[in-house]
Amino acid sequence: MAGLISPALALAFYLVFVLLEVPLSWRVLGFFAGVFAMAAAMSWAHGGQMTIVLLVGSGAVFVPGLIGWAAGSAFRPGHWWE
């Protein structure tokens, strides 16, 4: 749910959950890095309006990315929820 507000907030929540409950996943951190890199590329393409693009554009990349990750995980070998 935090990702609907801001991917940065979602990253903060993920790091808190890592500290309290779950092991660190490099795939999840790679996903966050990809989202922020794509948002930075969109910011550069729009004349350097970094603040607006990181707040709005990263959310526009984050949520569809999560949906794609969830849909793609059903076709990977192993358990679908991993």
Order of alpha helices (4+ residues) and beta strands (2+ residues): alpha-alpha-alpha-alpha
